[in-house]
Every structure is written in structure tokens, then in C-alpha cells.
């Protein structure tokens, strides 16, 4: 997959594409249906397949006061889209200038002159352009005017529930990572560089890899059975483990972060890139009366996590 952070002066082998439009935060099963339709149109036309999305998420610009909400920041989103087999990903920088581009100009400048799109696919609720001036009806109208096809993808869901990023966020905040994964089609994952913590875990036999949460959505604070992937020589090696997500009230913590203990792993992870999949919620975060009580509970949590993660 070729990645572009711009829409101008593109090589010929990606122009004339069938392109899926959307924010695609989560790259959930509904998003995948939109992307799969663009790929099917690409095959029909003998054209390259592409995804066009935005970074940062537009909500970050329009509602900067909102709590962190991202399911899949840039790196994860790009990796998930690449795994679907598209030919090109256009990750346009969403800034003040782009936010003020009218729907008409977005079609003319980005889709037509930039990508030379032959077919455009988006979900039924996709809106775009300054003050959300463009919707799917407008896109079909513009497609007729400029000569590209348009496909609107109907809601996708299961058991009367529509797959949506909002629903995924709700489930994660309710402590249901398995429910969230059923919509995503993959486990919810937090990744980042391992940073130095207070090293209290080492004193009780549970050293942890500490990852700041940054722009990630805050799932329910508590203890999770996890699977963690460590970058090693270009490959990702996975290990089972247990993690605490939250502020660590027993030790007076104030910073929200993810602390991961990997089972049967003894290596220095500082500075390494780690991917952590939240698989099972074990219990909410709580304050213990003593460090010894916390240690006893961590030992119990680790045993529970090992049982939950058995093949």
C-alpha cells in the first residue's frame, strides 16, 4: 500500500482510483464494508483501490475541549487499512484551511483534479465540506457533473444494532472489550513507546511496561487480561499479560496510563514500541488500604488473566 499525506501531483498508478471516503476511526466492520465496496468497484473498473481519510480526526479541530476519544490514531489506522489490501491510502492533514473548503471545492480540487477518482464510495451518513455542506445526495449530483460513479453503503449491523465508532466507545467505557471487538472485527488496541514509571512493580515481582494514553479513548479504568506485541527486528512478537489502566489511586497516582505486566518475559522494554490488546475486563480500578493488599490483589489478577488467556 502506498501512503500519501497530500492529494496533488500524484503518480499515475494511483490516479483514476475507486476511493472510499470516511474518518474510519476504529476501522470497524461497517467501515470495512465501505472499503470492500471501493475495492469491488476498483476490480470492475480495472482501477487502483484507495481510501481517503483525515488526520487528525476533524472532531479534534472542531471540539478541542472534548475528552480524548480516538480508537485508532494514525499508525494503527494505517496498519489496519493496509491489511485490507487497498492500493493507496490518502491521509489528508485536517487543518483550518481544509475545514473551510466547501463541499464543491473538495469534490473539484481533491477528488477530481487531485485523485482523478473514477468511483467514490461512502457510508449513508457521510458528510463533508465547510459547515457539513455535502452529503451523499450532493456527492451523487457532483458525480454526474464530473463523470465519476458514486455508491452509498447502507447501515451495516447485527441483531438490529448498527456498527458504529460511537457504539464501540460506549462498550469500551462500560468495561466490555469483547463486545467492542465484535463490532471492530479485531481487539481494541493501545500502542506506544514504553516510558519510565515509578518502578514500584519491580519491588513486588510484577515489573510493568508503562504507556501514556495520549489521545486514546479512556476505556473503563481497571484491570484487563491482555496480549502485548513487542517490535523485534521488524516483527511483532506477542505475549500474554495483565494490565492496569487508570491512575493507580493506592499509590497516589494522578496520570492516566496503561501499565502492562507480561507473563514470563524478562527483558528491558524501555523505549520499545509495544502494542497492547485489551481482551478481558477483570475488575474496576480501586484503592487498597495498604501496599500489601494491592500486591495480593495483583497476584490474584495475574492468575485470573492467565486462566482467561489459556488457549
N, C-alpha and C positions, 0 to 999 in steps of 0.2 A: 504494500500500500504506500502511495506517495502522500506526504503531508505538506499542505500549503497553509501559510498564515496570511495569504493575500488572494485576491481574485483577478489581478491584472497580469498581463504578459505571461500567460500560462503556456506550457508546452502543448503541442498539437495532440499528443497522445492522451490528454485528459480533457481537452475541449470537446464539445459535442456530446457531453455525457448525459446519462439519465441520473438525476440527482434527488436524493431525499433531503428535505428541509426540516429542521426542528432543533430544539435545545438538547434533547436526548439525554437529560440528566438521569442517570441510572442505567441507560441502555436496556430498559426492561422489555418484557415480551411484546408489549404494544409497539414500542419503538422498533423492535426487530422486525415486526410485520411491515412497518413503513419502509424500512431499509430493504427488506426482501422484495417488496414490490418494485422498488427502484432497480434492484438487480435483475428482476424478471424483465422489466422494460428495456434494460440495457442489452440483455440477450436478444430480445425481439428486434431491437434496432441495430444490433451489431456495434454497440457503442460502449464506452467505458462506464462503469458504475461509480457513483460518488455520493458522499454525504457532505452537506453543508450545515455547519453549526457555529456556535459563537462562544467566545471565551474572553473575559469572564461571563458567567451567566448574566443576562440582561437584568435580572432582579437585583444583582449586586449594585448596578448603577442606579436603578430607579428607586430602590428601597435599602439604602446602605445601613439604615438603623436596625434592620431585621436581624434576628439571631442567625448564626451560621446554619446553613441548610443544605449544603451540597452533598449529593450522594456519590458523584463521580467527578472529581476535579480532572483537569486536563489529561494527566498521564494515564489514569485508569480509563477514562472515557475513550481516549485514542486507542488504547490496547484492546478494549472490548470491541470497538468498531472494526479494528484491523482483523480481529479473529473471525469476523463475519465474512471476510473475503472481498471487501469492496476494493476498487482500484485506486480511489483517491479520497482523501479527507480534506475538506476546506474548513479550517478552524479560524474564522474571522474574528479579529480583535474588536470587541464590542465596547466602543467608547462614545463620547458625546457626539462626535461627528456622525458615526453610524446610527446612533439613536435618533438623529434628526433627519435622516434620509427618508424621503417619502416612499410609500409603497410603490408608486410608479417608477421612481428613480431606482429603487432596489431591483425591480424587475429588469429595467433597461440597462443599468450600469453593471450589476452583479451577475444576474442570470443570463442576460442576452449578450452584452458586449464582453463581459469577463469570462464566463464559463461556456458561452455558446450552447447553453442547455438545449437538448432536443426533447427531453421529457422531465417533468417535475412532479415529485410525489410528496405529499404531506398528510398529516392526520386531519381529521374532520374539524378540530378546534384550533388549527394553526392560524395565528395572526402575526402580522409583521408590518414594518414601516412606522413612520412617525405617528404617534398617538394611535397606534394599532389600526392604521388606516386600511390595511389589506387583509382580506380573509380568503377562504377558498373560492368563493364565488368571484371575487375580484381576480384571483390568480387564473381561474379558467378564462375569464374575459381577456386578460392580458396574454394568455397563451394563444388564444385565437388571433389576437392582433399581431403578435410577434412570431407566431409559427412554431410554438412548442406544445407538446401534449401535456395534459395535467391529469393526475389520478388522485382522488381524495380517498383516503383509507378510513373506513368506518371504525367505530369503537371496537376494541378488542378486549375480551374479558373471559371470565369463567364464573359459573354459578351466579349470574346476574351482577357480578362485580366487575367494573371496568378497570383494566390495568392502568395505573397512573403513578407518577412520581409522588404525588401528594399522599396516595394510599400507602406507598412504601414508607414514607417518612412517618406516617401515623403508626404503622405497625412497629417500626424500629423504636419509636419513642414509648410504645406500650410494652417493650420488652419481648417482642415476638420476631426474632431474626429469621425463624423458619418460615413464618408467614410472608415476611418481606422477600425472602429468597424465592418463594413460589411465584411471586409476581415478577421479580427481576429475571428469573431464569438462571441465577447464579448467586452465591452468597454475597451479602454486603461486606465490603472490604475497606479497611483503612490502611493507608500506607504512608511511610515517611522515613526519614533518617532517625536512627537511634541516637538519643541525646543522653547526656549525663543526668541522672536523678540524684536522690539523696542517699542511695545505696543502702537503705535500711533492709531491703530484701535479702541482701547477701548475709546479713548478720543472723538470719533465721533459716538459711538454706534455700531461699527462693529468690535468686537474683532475677531481675527483670530488665527487659528492654523497654525503654520509655520513649513514647512517641507523642508529640504535641498534636492536638486535634485541628488547630488552624481553622480552615473554612468548612470542615466537615460538619454535617448534621450531628447533633448530640443525641445518640440513641439513649435508651433508659440507662441511667447510671447503675452500675453493679458489676457482678462477676459473670464471665462468659467462658464456656469451652470454645477454644479457637483452634484454627490451623494457621500457622505462620510460615510464610515463604521468605527465604533469605537469598539475596542475589549472590551467586557464587560462580565466577568465571563466565558470566553471560547466561547462566541457567538459574532457575529458581528451585531451590531445594525446600521441601515442605516438612514441617514438624508439628505434632500436636502440642497443645499447651493450654494454659488457663490465663485469663487476663482480667484485670480490674479496670473499668472505665469510670472515671469520675474525679473527685477532688481529694480523696483519702482523708475523711474527717477525723479518724482516730489519731493521725499524726499532725493534725492542724493544717492539712493541705489546702491551698486556695486556687491552684492552677488545674484546670481540667485537662486530663491527659489519659492516655492508654498505657498501662503497664502490663507487659506480657512476660510470663514465665514459660519457657519452652522445656518440655519434658526431655530428660536425658540428653541435654545439649550443654556442653561446657566449652564455650568459646567467647572471645571478646567481640561483641556486636556493635560497639560504639562506632558511629559514623557510617554503618552499613544501612542499605536500603532494605526495609522489611515490609512485607505485605501481610496484613492480619485479617483473616476472615472470621467474622462473628457467627458462630454456628448454633450455640445453645445458650439461652439465658439461665443462669443457675440461681442467682438471688440478687435482690437490690443491694446497693451500697448502704452501709450502716456504720455507725460509730460504736466502737467497742470500749469497754471501761479500762482495759489495760492492753499493753502490747502483747502480753502472753495470751490473752483471749483472742486477739487478732491472729496471732501465729497459729493457734489451734484451729481457728476457722479456715485459715488459708490451707492448712493441711487437709481439712475435710473437703474444701472446694476442689483441691487438686485431685483427690480421689474421685470425686463426683465427675469432674471433667474427663478423667481417664476412662471412666465407665461409659460416659456418653459418646466418647470418640472411638470406642472399640469398633473394629471393622465388623 
